[in-house]
Amino acid sequence: MPRTAGALAVALALLLCVGSPPLAAQTTATFAGRVLDAVSGRPLTAATVTVVTTGQATRTDSLGRFEVRGLAVGIHRFLVSAPGHARGSLSLAFAARERMERDLELEPTEVARAAVLADSAARSVADTARVQALPGVGVTADASAGRRYADFERRRATGRGQYRTRAELEAGQYYTLQDAMRGMRGLRFNCAGGTCRAQMVRAPMGCAPEYVVDERVDNAFGPTIPIRDIVGLEVYTGVSDVPGEFAGQNSGCGVIVIWTTSGREPRRK
C-alpha cells in the first residue's frame, strides 16, 4: 500500500475511535456505596469489598466509600469484611451500563460493639454538658422509618413502582394484602375458592409475581402474609419498573416486596 494511502487509513481509524467509549465501558456495570457500622452508623475505613464471582477487590476510603467498576452483566456475589466486624455477603443482578449504589452494614463483634457503645455513651455525656436550649421548630416532613428501611425509602423517592407505608395501610383499614393492592395500576386478581391471587396485567396468564419478604424471596408465605404484620409494601408490575437488586428470571412477572414488623437485619457470618 502506498505511504499516502496507509496514512489515510490510520487517520480514518483514529477518527472512528475518537468520542466512542471502549466496548467494555458500554456493556459493563458499576457497584458503589458505603460500608457502615450497623450499630453506630459510622463509615468503616479500610473495609474490603470483594467480587466473589471475579476475584476483584477494593477497599473503602476515609469516608467508607467504595466503587467496583467493569462488572459483567448478570448476577454477582460480594463479600464485605472489616476489622472488628462479622463478614457480610450479598448477591446483586446488574444490567448493562447500570450504576447501583447501596450502603452495606456490618455487625460489630461483641468486643467492638462494647467499645462503640462505651464511646457513644462518653460522647453523649460530653454533648449534654455543652448543650444549648433552642427555640422549638415545627416539623412537617415524614419521620424516617430507620436504617433498616433505607432501601425502601430510597426506592420510594425514585417514583418507580407503587408503595404503601404503615400509615397508609392503617388509614385504609385493609383486611388482606390483596385489599391493600387493589386500585394499584397494572394489577388484576384471580379469585377461586375464596382465595385471591395478584397478577400483573402485562404478565402472561399463570405467571405469578415474585414475593420478597424482608429481603428474602418467599413465594409461599408472601401472598398470605397477615396485613397486620406489614409495615411497608412495594409493587413493581414489569421489567421496566423492577430495580436492579430484584432483577432475575421472574422479574417479567412482576415483584412484590414486603417489609414486616418481625424482620430484622440478618446476622452475617
N, C-alpha and C positions, 0 to 999 in steps of 0.2 A: 504494500500500500504506500503511495507517495506520502512524503512527510506532511504536506499541507492537509491531505485527507485524514491522516492519522490525528493531527492536532484538532481538526474539526470534530472528529468522533469523540475525543476526550472532553472537549469543551461542552458538547451536547450532553454527554453523560453527567458532567458536573451540574449543568443547568437543571437536569431532571431530578437530581438528588437534593438541590437546594430547596429548603422550605418543606421538605417531606420528612416527617419523623421516621426513625427506624421502624421496621415492620414489627419488631418485638414490642416497641412502645405503643403500637396501635392495637395489639392483641393481648397485652398483659394487664394485670390489676395491681393495686396498691392497698396495703393494710397499714393504718396508722392509728395512733391514740396515745393513751397514758396508762401507766401501771401504778395503782394506788394501794395503800394500806386499807384493808377492809374495815378496820376499827376506827382509825383516826381520819381516814380520807386523805392523808398526806401522800404526795407523789413519792414513788420509790426510785431512787437513783441507782444506777449500775444494775438494774434488773435485766434479765436476759429473755428475749423473745425468740424462740426457735421454731422454724417451719419444719415440722417433723417429716412432711412429705418430700422436702427437697434438701434438708440439711442446712439451709440458710439460717443465719442467726444475726441478731442485732442487739445492742444494749441501749437502755434508756439514758437520757441526758439528765442534767441537774434539775429539770422540771418534771422528770418522769416520762417524758415523751419518747416515742419510738416511731419508726417508719420502715416498712418492708416493701420493696419495690420488685417489679419483674415477676409477679406471681402468675402462673399459667391459669387459664380459665378452668374452673372446676372447683372441687372441694379440697380444702387444705386443713390439716390439723396443726395446731400451735401448742407449744409447751412454754409456760411462763414460770420463771423462777427468780427469787431474790433472796439474799442472805437474811436469815431470821424469819423466813416465811415458808409456809407449805406451798408446794408447787401446784400450779393450776393448768388445765388444758381445755381447749375448745376447738370445735370444727366449724368452718365457715365456707360458704359457697360464693365464688366470685364470677362476675361476668366480665367481658372484655372492656377494658378502659375504666373499670369501676374503681372508685376510691372509697373504701369503707373505713370509718373512724369509730373506735369504741374505747371506753375506759375499762380496764381489766383490774379487778380487785383480787388481792392475795390475802389469805388469812395469816396473821402472825402466829408464830409458835407461842407456847404458853409463856416462855421466858420473855420473848419480845412483847407479847401482849401486856404482861405485868409492867414492863418498862414504859410502854406507851401510856397506859392508864395512870401510872405514877407521874409521868411528865405532864399529862393533861391536867391532873389534879393540881400540880405545882403551878402551872400556867394559870389555871382558874383562880387560885388564891392570889397570885400576883395581879391578875387583871381586876379582881374585885377591889384590891387595895387602891387602885388608881381610877376606879370607875367614876364617871361624872353623870349626874342626872340630866336628861334632855327632855324637851317638851314631847308629848305624845304625838305620834304620826298615824293617820288613818291608812290602813292597808286594804286595797281593793283587789289585788291580784290573787289568783288561786294559790292556796298553800301547796308546797311541794309534797308529794307522797313519800319522799325519802329516796335514798340512793338505790334501793332495790328496784324502784320503778323508773330509774333514769332512762332506760331504753324505751319504755312505754311513753314517757313524756317527750322524748326526743322524736320518736316516730309520729306522735300526735301533732307535733309542731310543724311537720313537713306537709301536712294536708293530704298525704297518700293514705288510702284506706278509710275506714269508718270506726268510730270509737264510742265507748260508753265508760264513764267513770263511776265510782261507787256512788257519788252523789246523784248522778243521773239515773242509776239503777234504782235507788231508793225512791227518788221522786216519781219515777214511772210506775212504781208498785207492780213490777213484773213478777209473775209466778214461776216462770221457767226461763232457761237460756233462750229457747226459741221465741218466747214472748219478747225478750229484750232485743232480738234481732229483727223482729217484724217491723216493716216500714223502712228498713235499710235498702238502698238501691242495689239492684243486681242479684237479689236473693229470691228463691222460691222455696216452698216447703212441701215435702211429700209426707202425707199422713196416712197411716194404716195401723189398725189395731190399737188405736188410742195413743200412738206414738208418732211424733212429727220429727222429720229429719230435714236439716237445711241443705240446700244445694244451690250452687251458683248458676245463674241464668246462662252464662256463657260456657259452662262446662257441659260435656256430653252427658246424656242420661246415665245414671248409675255411677257417675264419677263423683265420689264423696270428697268433701274438703278435708284437709289435714288439720287436726286439732293439736295445738301446742299448749300444754298446761304447765305453768311455772317453768318455762324454758325447756320443757321436755315433750317430745311427741307422745301423745296419749290418745289414740283414736278410739279406745274402749271407754274410758271414763269421761272424756271431753264432752260428748254430746249429751250426757245425762247428769252433768255436774249440777248440784243444787244451786239455785240462784243466790241463796244467802251466803254462799262461800265465795262469790265472785266479787273482786274489788276493782277489776279493770278488764275491758274487752276490746279486742282489735279484730276487724274483719277485712280481709283482702279478697276481692272477688275474681282475680285473674292474674296472669303472669305479669302484666304491666303494673299492677299495684304491689305485688309481693316484694318486700325488702330483700336484699341480698342474703341476710342471715337466715331467711326461711326458704330460700330457693332450693328446689330439689325436684325429684321425679314427679311428685304430686302437686306441685305449685300451680299447674294448669287447672286443677280442680278447685283452687282457692285455699286460703289458710285462715283459720280462726284461732286467735291467740287469747288465752285466758290466764288472768292473774288471780290467785286465790289468797284467802286470809291465812292459810296454813303453809303457803310456800315460803321458802327461805333460801338463802344463798347456800348451795351445796358445799360441804367440806371438801376441800381439794386434797388430793393425796400426793 
